[in-house]
Amino acid sequence: SCQLGSACPPASSCCVLPAALASHDYILKIVPTVYEDKSGKQRYSYQYTVANKEYVAYSHTGRIIPAIWFRYDLSPITVKYTERQQPLYRFITTICAIIGGTFTVAGILDSCIFTASEAWKKIQLGKMH
């Protein structure tokens, strides 16, 4: 496990033997990040993604040109995560919305089933054309 702001190898990185004379392209994208807990304490860190590609590059004469490229992109935008406790009224409103939605869907299903059963009864009695 790594500390915030420390350099860690990507968890999904693995070692595969490269093809002879292959070119390699490594791309690193870095985003500055601020974590703020409930007490207001801020921790500065970075999020990053790593991608790599292996390919064989040919020159205009048909010769293989092996190369290695390291590219990086530093984001000019900082992401801020703020930990907050939601107020009680928001929890109550969410519960009421879930219950109300459940009753609404149940009412629609009940209406559809009732209408279908009434139509089925009329068909059985021969009153529908």
Stockholm file with secondary structure:
# STOCKHOLM 1.0

chainA/1-129         SCQLGSACPPASSCCVLPAALASHDYILKIVPTVYEDKSGKQRYSYQYTVANKEYVAYSHTGRIIPAIWFRYDLSPITVKYTERQQPLYRFITTICAIIGGTFTVAGILDSCIFTASEAWKKIQLGKMH
#=GR chainA/1-129 SS CCCTTCCCCCTTCCCCCCCTTCEEEEEEEEEEEEEECTTCCEEEEEEEEEEEEEECCBCTTSCBCCCEEEEEEECSSCEEEECCCCCHHHHHHHHHHHHHHHHHHHHHHHHHHHHHHHHHHHHHHTCCC
#=GC SS_cons         CCCTTCCCCCTTCCCCCCCTTCEEEEEEEEEEEEEECTTCCEEEEEEEEEEEEEECCBCTTSCBCCCEEEEEEECSSCEEEECCCCCHHHHHHHHHHHHHHHHHHHHHHHHHHHHHHHHHHHHHHTCCC
//
